[in-house]
Each structure stands twice: as C-alpha cells, then as structure tokens.
C-alpha cells in the first residue's frame, strides 16, 4: 500500500529539456588554482620541451598533419591518473571532459580524437625508447627540484599478469592442438580445455596469445600465472621510482636486474649510490657480492639461520641499516598505486617491449603526482 502525504497538496513538476544556448568558456579559469593537475601540467610541459627534438625525428616533414605527439603523451598520463582501461574509452570520455581538454591544450570545439586514428598514432610514442626518455626526463626534473636522494635506494620486484589465459599455454610441439580444437568445436567463445593431471612447464609449453609471458609464481603457496617480472629501484628520500624494468623472471632473477638498474642509474644520473635496501629475497651471495663490488652497502633483510659473506654484524648493527629496512617498505606504495590506479596489475599489451613502455608511462605519472603533492603540501605548511 502506498502512503499518501497528508500535507498541503502541490502540483507535480515536470522536467524540462535543457535548451540550446551559446556561451563562452575559458577552460583555464574553470580549473581550480590548487588542482593537482595544474602542477602536473606545468612539469609535463617542461619535459615535453626537452623531448621536442625527438618528436621532430619521429615525424615526416611533409604529409597530412597528425595528432600532436604532446597530446598523445599527455593522454597516457591522463589514462594512468584516472584509471582509463582503453584508448577507445578515453576518446569517448574526452569529448565531454573539460578538465582533460584543458590538460591536453585542446580547443573545446575540436572535441575528442577519432579512436582508430588515436590508437594508430600511439605506435609512435608507445615505443620503449620514447617512453624511457619521458620517464628519465621526469626523474631528472624531480632531481632538479630537490626531491630525490642521490645515495640511498631500495630494490624490490613484483609480477604483472600477462593478457593471456592459461588455456593458451599449450605444448610447443603442437600436440595440444587437437585437444584445443575439439573444445572449440563444442564452445568456440569460451572452450573448456581439460589439462587435469598434465604437468605444464615453460621449457615445453608456451602461450599462443603472448609467447613472451612465462608461467611463474612469486612464492610457494601462490598460484602460478602467465606474467612478466617487474623490478623497481626506489630512492629513499620521498619514495620516487628511480627505475622500472619489465623482464623474464626466470631468465633474469630480481638481484641480477636490481644490480643492472644500479649501474644504469649511475650512468644516467651520476648518482653516488652508497646503500641499497631490500627484503629477504635478496639475502644471497650474488646480490651482496654485487653490491660490495660496486662499493655499495647491502641493506638486505637477513634470513634466519643463513649467513652470507659481506653482510654481518658490522652492517646490520648500524643505524643506516635499520633506517633502510624501515624506508624500504615505501616501495609497496609504488606497486600499489601502479597496479590499482595506473592499471598495471595486468598488462593491456602483449610482449615485454610494449608492457615496458606502458610501465614507463605509469611510473613517470606516479612520480609527477608524487612531486606535485609534495610541492602542494610544502606550500600549505
């Protein structure tokens, strides 16, 4: 039974369609002065100025004008910041999002991009080399602003799931093709393939969807998944991502990739790395000896009842070692943001190279957001 209000009776209002009207909008005035995107946009524009010579090399001198590479790169930043899951969805939302149009320096009348043209143009700026230059320039900018440490760092790794199903992980010799084909005849859209009782290994099996992914698990008790390894080098002052590497976790273990990142970081930024924090997975001879060869104090967490030459009481009793063990936990914030907000929990691309390029953009965006928030908090304080 529907209750009837016993108060004064009023006539029912009717919705009216919004009339068409003409107005003038200044997008710059519509964005609040303290909006974080203002600080990010100012820093990105500085980076793009340095990358302009690279863009000149990527494009021909003649022909039809394309989407400006600056807008393509800024679009990657927006997709990471706002967790946009695809290029087509981004183009759909761009048409009515005034904040995004302002960030891209795009006229309101120009509207959104054509999704097909937008995706095809991405091939120019989605290369790992171009993405790496963007990431390096962003980190250099954070160094110039004084947010980074030049001596104290942390290394840690995680896994990124590949865009491939376990059903695609079949024998390399093709003996599973009959089984898969038979299942597709029954249900082509989502075939049920029975691999029960069959041992599948990377040396005998390979994914047909993403052959560069490997079947791997992070630790005992966890499920094995088709994935890529991802290694991060973090500076300890404010927890910025100093390096990120997507790799094969079987062919290259975490300590090996971490030491390679240290060497590259020293070469790119002339950093005088003196300490390198890590968890118990790095408490092994390869990592400790590699740090000592590079005149770096290995601040790895120690396993119980395990001794490694080069990491003893002379190191672990120091105040600096305890500080590294406390600060190294910040690397989980990088992984958490990149996987949940940045959309890097599962790769949206196939292969190591394209996944690496997207990882550079996501990590660079994290650094931009981090230093912008640090600057705003400093001004507020």
N, C-alpha and C positions, 0 to 999 in steps of 0.2 A: 504494500500500500504506500503511495506517495504522499508525503506530508504536504500540507498547504500552509504557506506563511500567512498568519492572521493579521499582519500589519496593514499599512496603507497600500492600496493597490497602485501599481505603476504600469505604464505601457511598455511592452517588450521592445528593447532597442534592436535595430537591425544593423549588421556590419555593412560598411560601405567600402567599395573598392578604392584603392589609392589612386587619385587622379594623376595623369601625366603632368609633370612640371619640369621646368628648366631652371637649373641652378648652377652656381659656380662653386667648386670645391677646391680648396687649397689643401692637398694631401699632407704637406709638411706641417700645417697648422693643426691638422686633426690628430696627429700623433703626439701623445703627452711628452713633455720635456724630459721626464725621468724614465721614459720607457727604455728597457734594456736594449731593444733593437737599435736605438739611436747610437749607443756606444759601439755596438757590433758593426753597424753600417759604416761608421767613421773609420774603424780599424780595417774593415774589409776593403774599403776604398783605397787605403794606403797600400795594402797588399796587391790589389789589382793594378795599381800604378806601376809597381815593380814588375808585374807579370805581363804588362802590355807588349814589350818586345817579343815575348814568347807567342802571344796571340797573333802578332803580325806574321810570324813564320808559319803558323798553322793554316792561314787563310790565303787564298789567291788574291792577286791584285785586280783581277777582272772577274766579271760574272755577276750573278744576282746577289744582292745583299742578304746575308743570313741573320739569324738571331745573334745579337751581340754576345760574345763569349763571357763578358762580365755578367750579363743577366743569367746565362746558363750556370755559371759558377755560384752566383748568389742564390739561384733556385735550389742548388744542392744544400746550401746552408739552411734554407727555409724548410726543406724536406726533413732534414735531421732535427731541427729545432721543434717542429710541430708534428713529428711522427707521421708524415705522409707516406703511405705504403707503396705508391706507384707514381710514375710520371703522368699517367693519364688522369689520375685523381687530382694531382697537383694542378694540372691545366684546368680542370673543371672548377676547382675552388678559387683559382687565381682570378677568374673573371669577375667575382663579386667580393673579393677580399681587398679592401682599400689599403690595409697595412702592408700586405705583400706587394701590391703595386708600387707603393711608396718606396719600399725597401729595394725593389728592382730598378728604381728610377724609370718607371714605365708610365706613360701617359694613360689617364683613365679611359680616353677614347680608344686607345689601342687595344684594350681588353686583354684577353688571355692569348696564349700561343695555340697553334694547331698541334694537337697531341702527337700526331705522326711526325711532323717536321721537328717538333721539340725533341722527341726521342732520338731521331736520326742525327740531329746536331750534337747530341750528347756524346757521340763517339769521339769528338774532338777533345773534349775536356775530361772525359772519363778515363783517359789513358793513365796508367800508373805513374808515368813520368810527370805529367802535368799536375796530377793530384798531389804527388810528393812535393813538388815545388811550392804549391799552395800551402801544404802543411808546414814545410820548413820556414816559409816566409812568415806565417802566423807565429810560429815559435820564436823566430828572431825578433818579431815585434814585442812579444812578451818579455824577452830578454832586455830589449831597449827600455821598456817601461819599468824594469827592475823587479819583476815578479818571480823570477826563476833563481834557482841555486845553480852554481857552477861546480859544486864539489860533491854534493850528497844526493844519491839517486837510489831508486828501488826497481827491481826487476820482478815481473810476475807474468804468468801466462794463463790463457783461458781457451775455450773452444767456441767456434762459430759453426752452427749447424749448416750443412750444405742444403741447397734447394733440390733435394733428391730424396726419393723414397727408398726404403730398404728393399722394396720389391725390384728396384732397378739394379741391385747388387747381385749380379749373376756371374757365372763362370766365364773366364776369358776365352776358353776353348769353344764356347758356344753350345755346350751340352745342355744348358738350361733353356735354350730357345724353344724346344718342343714343349716343355712344361709351361712356359710363359704364354706361348701361342695358344695352347689348349685352354688356359684360363681366360684369355682374351675372347675366345670364341663364345664362352659362356657369359662373360660380363666384360665388355670392352672398356666401359667407363672406369670401373674400379675392380679389376680382376683379383680373385683370391688365389694367391700362389702359395703353396704349402712347401716351406723349407724345413719343416719339423724333422729333427734328427740329423740334419745336414750341417757340417761344420764349414763355415764360410770365413775365408781369410783374405787378406789384401794381396798376398802373393798369387792366389789362384782365382780371385774374384775381382770384379771391377764394376762400378756403377755405369750404366749406359746413359744415364741422364747427365751426370757430372763426373767424367772419368778421373778428374784431378782430386776429388774428395777421397777420403780414406775412412775405413771403419775403425773407430777408436773410442776409448773411454778414458775419462780423466783420472779415475781412481777405482780401486776394487769396490764392488758393490753397486756401481753405477751402470746404467745401460750403455751399450755400445751404439754409436750413431755415426752416420756419414757426416764428416765435419772437416774443418780446417783448424789448424793451430793458430793462435794469435798471441804474440808476445808484445808486452808493453814495457817501456822504460819510463819511469816517472821521476821527476825532480821533486825533492822533499820539502822545499820551502812552502809552496802553495798547492802541491799536488797536481801540477800540469803534466800532460802527456808529452814526453820528450821524443818518443819514437814508438812506432807501432809496425809490426811485421806479421803478415799472414804467411804461413808456411805449412809444410807437410809435417805433422807432429811425430811421425815415425822416422822419416829420413833425417829430420833435424830436431833434436830434443831442446827443451827450454834453456838449459845452461849454455848450449852452443849458440843459440840465437841471441841470448842476452849479451854474451861477450862480443858478438859481432855488432850488436847495436851500440855497445860502448865504444868500440873502435870507430864506427861511423859517426857517432855523435861528437867524439873528439875532433874528428877531421872536419865536420861541417861547422861546428860552433866553437872550436878551440877551447872546449871546456876542460878544466883540470879536475877530473873526477877522482876523488880520494876514498869514498866509501860507496858500497853497493849493497843495499839491504835485500833480503829475500826470505822466502819461507823454507820449510824443511825439505822441500823437493830439490833445493839447490845445495843441500849439505852433502856434497860429494866431491871427490878429488878433482874432477875435471873443472868444476866451477871455481873452487878455492884456489887451485894452482893457476888457473887462468887469470884470476884477479891479482894474485901475487906477482905474476909475470908482468902485469900492467901497472904495478905499484899502486894497487887499489886494495883497501882493507875489506875483506869479505865479511859482511854482516849478515850471514845466513843463519836462520834459526837452526839449532842443533837437535839432531835426533837422539833419543835416549839410547845409551849403551853403544854409541857409534862414535868413533874417533876418526878425524880427517886431518892429515898433516897440513899445517898452516892455519888452522882455526882452533885455538885452545884458549886457556885462561888469560893469556896476555891480550887477547882481543875481546872476549866475551865479558870480561870484568870491567871494561871501560864504559864511561858514561855515554860516549858516542854510539857504542853498540846498542845499549838499551834505548837510546833515542831513535836509532834506525828501526829497531823492532817495533817501536810504538808508531812511528810515522808510516811504515810500510803498509799498514792496513788501509791507508788512504787510496791505494790502488784499486781497492774494491769499489770505491765511488766512481772511478773512471769506467770500470767494467759495467757497473750497474746503470749508469747514465747511457752509455753507448748501446747497451742491449735493450733497455726498456724504452727510452726516449728516442735515441738515434736509430733504432730499428736494426741493430747489428746482432741481435740474438740468433737470427737465421739469415744467411746471405740471400739477397734477392737476385744475385747474379751467379752465373756458372763460371767455374775456373778460379784459380788463385789470383791472376792478374786483375780481373775486374772486381773481385772481392777486396783485393788490396787497395784499389783505387777508392772504392766506397769507404773503406776503413780510414783512409787518409782524410777524406772529407768529414767523416763523423768525428774523428779525433781532433781535427782542426776546429770544427764547430764547437766542440766541448771546450777547447782552450779559449776560444773567443768569448764564449758565455762566461767562463770562469773569471777571466781577467776583467771583463766588463762588470760583473757583480762585485769583484774585489774593489774596483775603482769607485763604484757607487757606494759601497759600504765605507770606504775611506772618506769620501766626501760627506756622508751623513755623520760620521764620527767627528 
